[in-house]
């Protein structure tokens, strides 16, 4: 397992050496002793730390949104493959289909029977006039 010097870890994280040392002192980033007796960070520990840093914060409660077309409905079908998911939602008489990452569908817990809100915002809308 590679051991990285504090300066190497700082460079990879885009922060100063002092910042990495503070994280170590706070117990946020575990260190080991390198062969030369100095502090070092295991490569796997640094990778796990970076993932924790990159975790998106919870957005909290929103009071407004730019999307105007929001429809509450029930999920009727979820089809997942290796990377993507197709989610179908019935909102009143409207059937909506969303393509999203499998990860997003799983994080949202989307499955048939759950209630969801579809926000529709598009830069391209086709309008047709029916024959009378």
C-alpha distance (Angstrom), angle and dihedral (degrees) to the residues before:
residue distance angle dihedral
X1 . . .
X2 3.82 . .
X3 3.78 118.2 .
X4 3.78 116.4 -150.6
X5 3.79 126.6 -154.0
X6 3.81 115.8 -121.6
X7 3.81 89.2 -108.7
X8 3.82 91.1 52.4
X9 3.81 91.6 49.4
X10 3.82 89.9 48.8
X11 3.78 91.7 50.7
X12 3.81 92.2 49.8
X13 3.81 91.2 48.8
X14 3.81 94.0 44.5
X15 3.81 93.3 -122.7
X16 3.79 136.0 109.2
X17 3.79 124.8 -86.5
X18 3.82 87.6 -114.7
X19 3.80 91.2 57.5
X20 3.80 91.1 53.7
X21 3.82 90.1 48.0
X22 3.82 90.2 51.5
X23 3.82 90.1 51.5
X24 3.80 88.6 50.6
X25 3.83 91.7 48.7
X26 3.82 90.2 49.4
X27 3.81 90.7 51.1
X28 3.80 93.2 -116.5
X29 3.80 93.8 118.2
X30 3.81 119.3 36.7
X31 3.79 119.0 -141.2
X32 3.78 136.1 -162.4
X33 3.77 132.7 -160.8
X34 3.80 113.8 -94.2
X35 3.81 123.4 -142.4
X36 3.81 89.6 -94.6
X37 3.82 91.4 55.1
X38 3.79 95.4 -107.7
X39 3.78 127.4 120.6
X40 3.78 115.8 -86.8
X41 3.76 137.5 175.1
X42 3.80 121.4 -129.1
X43 3.81 110.1 -121.3
X44 3.81 92.2 -127.0
X45 3.83 91.4 51.1
X46 3.80 90.9 51.1
X47 3.82 90.8 49.4
X48 3.82 91.2 51.5
X49 3.81 90.7 46.3
X50 3.81 91.7 51.6
X51 3.80 90.2 51.8
X52 3.81 90.9 51.6
X53 3.82 90.3 49.6
X54 3.79 91.4 50.0
X55 3.81 94.8 51.3
X56 3.79 107.6 119.9
X57 3.80 114.2 -115.8
X58 3.78 118.9 -119.6
X59 3.81 108.2 -90.5
X60 3.80 92.9 -137.3
X61 3.77 123.9 -149.2
X62 3.78 113.8 -29.9
X63 3.78 122.5 -146.7
X64 3.80 97.9 -165.9
X65 3.78 141.2 12.6
X66 3.77 134.1 -165.0
X67 3.81 92.8 -132.3
X68 3.80 109.9 94.6
X69 3.78 99.4 -177.7
X70 3.79 105.1 73.6
X71 3.78 119.5 157.8
X72 3.78 125.7 -173.7
X73 3.77 115.2 -148.0
X74 3.75 147.4 134.2
X75 3.79 126.4 -83.5
X76 3.79 108.2 -116.6
X77 3.81 102.0 175.5
X78 3.80 139.9 11.3
X79 3.80 121.4 -170.8
X80 3.81 116.8 -175.3
X81 3.76 130.9 -174.2
X82 3.78 129.9 173.7
X83 3.81 96.9 -64.2
X84 3.80 110.8 2.0
X85 3.79 139.1 50.2
X86 3.80 131.3 -155.5
X87 3.79 112.0 -149.8
X88 3.81 122.0 -168.9
X89 3.79 120.5 -160.0
X90 3.80 128.3 -173.6
X91 3.81 110.4 -148.5
X92 3.79 106.9 178.2
X93 3.79 106.8 -60.5
X94 3.81 92.0 -15.9
X95 3.80 124.8 96.6
X96 3.79 110.7 -156.7
X97 3.78 125.0 -169.0
X98 3.79 122.7 -161.8
X99 3.78 127.7 -171.4
X100 3.80 113.5 -153.9
X101 3.75 139.8 148.8
X102 3.77 116.9 -72.7
X103 3.79 87.7 -124.1
X104 3.83 91.5 57.5
X105 3.80 92.7 48.7
X106 3.80 91.0 50.1
X107 3.81 93.6 45.9
X108 3.81 89.4 52.1
X109 3.80 90.9 47.3
X110 3.79 91.4 -129.0
X111 3.80 113.6 -178.6
X112 3.80 135.0 141.3
X113 3.77 111.1 -69.3
X114 3.79 99.5 28.5
X115 3.79 121.2 118.2
X116 3.79 116.9 -118.9
X117 3.78 139.7 167.6
X118 3.80 120.0 -128.6
X119 3.80 115.9 -151.9
X120 3.77 111.7 -160.2
X121 3.76 119.6 -161.5
X122 3.73 119.4 159.3
X123 3.75 138.2 166.8
X124 3.78 90.3 -155.4
X125 3.79 121.8 53.4
X126 3.80 122.6 167.5
X127 3.80 115.5 -149.3
X128 3.78 121.0 -166.5
X129 3.79 130.8 -173.5
X130 3.79 114.9 -137.6
X131 3.77 121.3 -128.9
X132 3.81 111.8 -97.9
